[in-house]
């Protein structure tokens, strides 16, 4: 684990030399294959403080890299899930045919799980139903959580509940766009001092953004329910 952390940090430092495109690559890797926490955030603030006029470009590159990386992870998990379900279905059908070639039916081949397994499955089902009802808000909020929150868990969960790809992408753009937009604005406005401010107040900024998002969602649902 220490080796992987060192490798990630070294790669992040190398890519940081390439400015905006390095920022794009770091954001992509951080959201998909590797963990590069805070490197893309601090690099965005640094670049925005050095070149305020290019801040919108840096924000777009950070957001684009993160969205593409998350979508790659989401697509990979969905493809793996389909393959796993197909293999399980084939294995059950084969086992059923071997046990009773006449009455083989993959839908009735499985036996009932123990009580503990059924209880665990019930909890998983409740979590899945919650995610299915609140998938958009969950992805937006996950996009705003500060490190070391496991952001990769949100694309994986979205793939597990088969969230619509377009909704997933839009939620990512909203969440990551807000996060990187705020960071770019801080860098352009406060210059080099913004980096230290961001390190010190990262959690407060993230949770403030989340509170605003949750408040907007609650207000929208309240107004929508009231009107209908």
N, C-alpha and C positions, 0 to 999 in steps of 0.2 A: 504494500500500500504506500509506503514511504517513497519507493522508487517511482510509482505512478504519479504521486503528487509532485515529485521533483521534475519528472518528465513533462507534466502538464504546465508547471510554472516556467520551465525553460522554453517550451514551445511558445507559450504566451508571450514571453519576453522577446523572442525572435520575431514573431508575427507583428508585435507592436511597432517594430521599426518601419513597417510598410504603410503607416498612416491609416487612411480610411478603409482601404482594402484589407489591411491586416485586422482592423476592427471587425470587418464583415466576417473574415475567416475565424476569428476568435469567438464571435457570437455564434457562428454556425457550430463549431466544435463544442462549445460549452453547452449548447442545447441538445446535441445529438450524441457524439461518441465520448467526449472527454469532459471532465469537470474543471472549469477554469473560473471559479467564483471570484467575483469582484474585478477581475482583470479587464474585462470589456467595459464595465461601468467606469472604472478609474481612467482607462484610456480614452473613453468618450469625453469625460470631463476635461481631461488634459488637452485633447485635440481641440475641443470647443473653446477652451481658454486661450489657446495659442492662435486659433483662427476663428473668431466669433462669426464671421460672415458665412463660413462653411458649416455652421452648426446643423442646419436642416439636412445637409447631405450626410453628415456623420450619424445623425439620428436615424435617417432612412437606412443607411448601411447596417447599423446595429440592429434595427428592427427586422430588416430583410434577412440578415444572417440568422438571427434567432428564430424567426418564423420558419425559414427553410429547414433549419436543423431540427426543430421540434416536429415539423411535418414529416421529415425523413424518419424520425423515431416512431411517430404515430403509424406511418405506413408499414414500417418493418414489423411492429407489434401486431398490427391487424393481419398482415400476411402470415405471420407465425401462428396466430390464433386460428386462422382458417385451416392451416396445415395440421395443427394439433387436433382440431375437432374432426377433420377428415380421417386422420389416423385412428382416433378413438372409435369413430363410427365403423370403420373397416374392421378393427380388431374385435369389436362386439359382435358384428355380423358373422365373422369367421368363427368365433367361439360359440355362437348360438347354433350355427350350422353343424359344427362338430358335435354338440350336445344332443341336438334333435333336428336332423335334416328336414323333417316334415313340417314341424311347427316353428321353424326358426323365424324370428322377427326381432330385429335390432331394437325395436321400441319396448319389447317386453323382456329382453334378455337380461337387463340389469336388475340386480336385487336391491331391496331397500337398505339404505345405510343405517348404521347404529344411531341411537338417540342423540349422542354427542355430535356426531357428524351432521345430523339433520338440524340441530340447533345452530351449529357453525354456519351451515349453508343458509339458514334463515337470516342470520346477521349479514352475511355477504349479500343476500338478495335485497335486504333493506338498504344497505349502502349503495348497491347498484341502482335501485329505484330512485334514491335521492340524487345520485349523480345524473341519472337520465332526466330528471325534472329540472335540475339546476346546472346542467353541463356548461352552459355559456358563462354563467357567473363564476363557476368553479375554475374555469380556465383563466378568466380575467384576473381573479383574485390570486391564483397560483402564479401568474405572470408578474405580480407585484410583490410577492413575498421576498424578503431579504435573505441572503445567504446566512446560515447554511441550510435553509429550507430546500428540500429535494424537489426542485422544479420538474425534473424529468418524470416524477411520479404522475404528474398531471396529464401529459400526453399519453403515457401508458394506460392510465385510467380511462381516458377518452377513447382509446382504441378498444379497451375491454368492454365498454358499454356501447360500442359501435356508434359513437357520436358522428353526426353528419360532417363530412370533411369540410364543407363550406362554412358551417357554423364554427367548427374548430379553428379554421384559418382566420375568420373574422374576429373571434374572441382573442386569438393570439395577437393579431394586429392591434386591437384595442388595448390589451393589457401591456404588451411590450412597448407599443408606441407611447403610451402614457409614461411608463417608467423611463425609457430612454429620452423621451422629450423633456421630462423634468430634469434629468441629469444634464442634458445638453444645455438647457436654459440656465442651470446653476453655473456650469462652466463658463458660458459666454458672459454671464452677468457678473460673477465674482472672481473670475480668473483663477490664479493658482490657489487662492485660499479656499476655493470650492472643494478641492480634493480633500482637505482636512475636515471641512464641514461635513462632507458626504460620509467620510469614515465614522465621524462622531455621531451623526444623526440619521444613519441609514435606516435603522429600525423604525424611528419615529416617522420619517418620510414615507416609508412603505406602508405602515399601518394607517397613516392619515389618508393615503390614497385608497387603501382598501375600505376604510370607513366611508369615504365619499362614494365609492362604487356601490357598496352595500346599501347605503342610504338612498342612492338613486334607484336601485333595483326595487327596494321596498316601496318607495314612493310610486314608482311606475306600476307595480302590481296592485297597490292600494287603489290608485286612480283607475286602473283598468277594471278591477273587480267592481268598484263603485259604479262605474259607467255601465257595466253589464249586469 
